[in-house]
Amino acid sequence: MAGNQGGVTRRQEYEKRLRRRSLFVAASSTLAVLLAIVVLVPRAPGWERVQQSFFNAEVIAKTFPKLLNAFLLDVAIFAWSAPLIAVLGLAIALARDVRNPVLYPLRLFGIVYTDIFRGVPVVLVVYLIGFGIPGLGLPRPWNSPYIWGTLALVLTYAAYVAEIFRSGIESVHASQRNAALSLGLSGADAMRFVVLPQAIRRVIPAQMNMLIALQKDVALLSFIGPVEIFRQAGVFKSLLANFTPYVVAAAIFLVVTVPATRLADHLIAKQNRART
């Protein structure tokens, strides 16, 4: 066929040329903008003062190793908080899904829990728990800001994670649950083997975004004592009278969060393609 030489249609050839042209135009315009930034920004009035205050190479070399070491504490807090948040969030979501009238108090607890912890700012929960509970005069190690700061993050983020899990559970058509029950599975087994596997798979992209937000909000624990990267940057800023440590801290966060954000976007796009 004239329009299908070698298995490639004219339409496919046209779309291929259009994609190549689009990529060329996008790359050219991006390069032009970057060149304009590189050439024009250093010539702007006051640039030397900005560079000295925010992009000081000497300060970067001096503070980067200690800031990176402090960031490892952020990673550690994130690493032990994330599994606790996932478990508690799933438990709250399951509590909100109970349908037995006898267990309605459990469902009511889930509703009240999510309403409270989604309605109160994270930083306020961190202050209330991080300062309030150690202020009761608890002995060591139970007065540690690491313990209560982690608890504040877990309680807050579990509320958001629970709602995401619940949306995934509700996205599974009721007919699948009914079919499982008709085959002799109990309600718990239908949830465990039929509903939850589909629900968890569907909400992975949304949960990835929550993980990214959690990684950033770990810095809020600096307000109650832990010397993580944000607090360490503040110490350097005061010692050196320079804002470059904050820029370095932001760059370290970006190295972690940008790839994770791109991965979340990829998963969302892949999920949308599968649905269509």
Residue pairs with C-beta under 8 A, 6 or more apart in sequence:
3 9
3 10
41 47
52 242
53 242
53 243
53 244
54 243
54 244
54 247
55 244
55 247
56 242
56 244
59 236
59 240
59 242
59 244
59 245
60 244
60 248
62 240
63 233
63 236
63 240
63 244
63 245
63 248
64 248
66 232
66 236
67 229
67 232
67 233
67 236
67 245
67 248
67 249
67 252
68 252
70 227
70 228
70 229
70 231
70 232
70 233
71 228
71 229
71 249
71 252
71 253
73 226
73 227
73 228
73 229
74 215
74 218
74 219
74 228
74 229
77 146
77 149
77 150
77 153
77 218
77 221
77 226
77 228
78 214
78 215
78 218
80 150
81 150
81 153
81 154
81 157
81 214
81 218
82 211
82 214
84 150
84 154
84 158
85 153
85 154
85 157
85 158
85 161
85 214
86 161
86 207
88 154
88 155
88 158
88 161
88 162
89 157
89 158
89 159
89 160
89 161
89 162
89 164
89 165
90 161
90 162
90 165
91 162
92 110
92 113
92 114
92 158
92 159
92 162
93 110
93 161
93 162
93 163
93 165
93 166
93 169
94 191
95 106
95 107
95 109
95 110
96 107
96 110
96 111
96 114
96 162
96 166
97 107
97 166
97 169
97 191
98 104
98 106
98 107
99 187
110 162
113 159
113 162
114 159
114 162
114 163
116 159
117 125
117 155
117 156
117 158
117 159
118 159
118 160
118 163
120 156
122 152
122 153
122 156
122 217
122 220
123 220
123 223
125 152
125 155
125 156
126 149
126 152
126 153
126 220
126 221
126 223
126 224
127 223
127 224
128 152
129 148
129 149
129 151
129 152
129 155
130 145
130 148
130 149
130 152
130 221
130 223
130 224
130 225
131 224
133 143
133 148
134 143
134 144
134 145
134 148
137 143
141 147
145 221
145 224
145 225
145 226
146 221
146 226
148 224
149 221
149 224
149 225
149 226
150 221
152 221
153 214
153 217
153 218
153 220
153 221
157 210
157 213
157 214
157 217
160 210
161 207
161 210
164 203
164 206
164 207
164 210
165 199
165 200
165 203
167 203
167 206
168 198
168 199
168 200
168 202
168 203
169 191
169 195
169 196
169 199
171 198
171 199
171 202
172 194
172 195
172 198
172 199
172 202
176 194
176 195
176 198
177 190
177 191
177 194
177 195
179 194
180 189
180 190
180 193
180 194
180 195
181 187
181 190
185 193
185 194
202 271
204 267
205 264
205 267
205 268
205 271
208 260
208 263
208 264
208 267
209 261
209 264
211 260
212 257
212 260
212 261
212 264
215 253
215 256
215 257
215 260
216 253
216 257
218 228
219 228
219 229
219 230
221 228
222 228
222 230
222 231
222 234
227 235
229 249
229 252
229 253
230 249
232 245
232 249
233 245
233 246
233 248
233 249
234 245
234 246
236 242
236 245
237 243
237 245
237 246
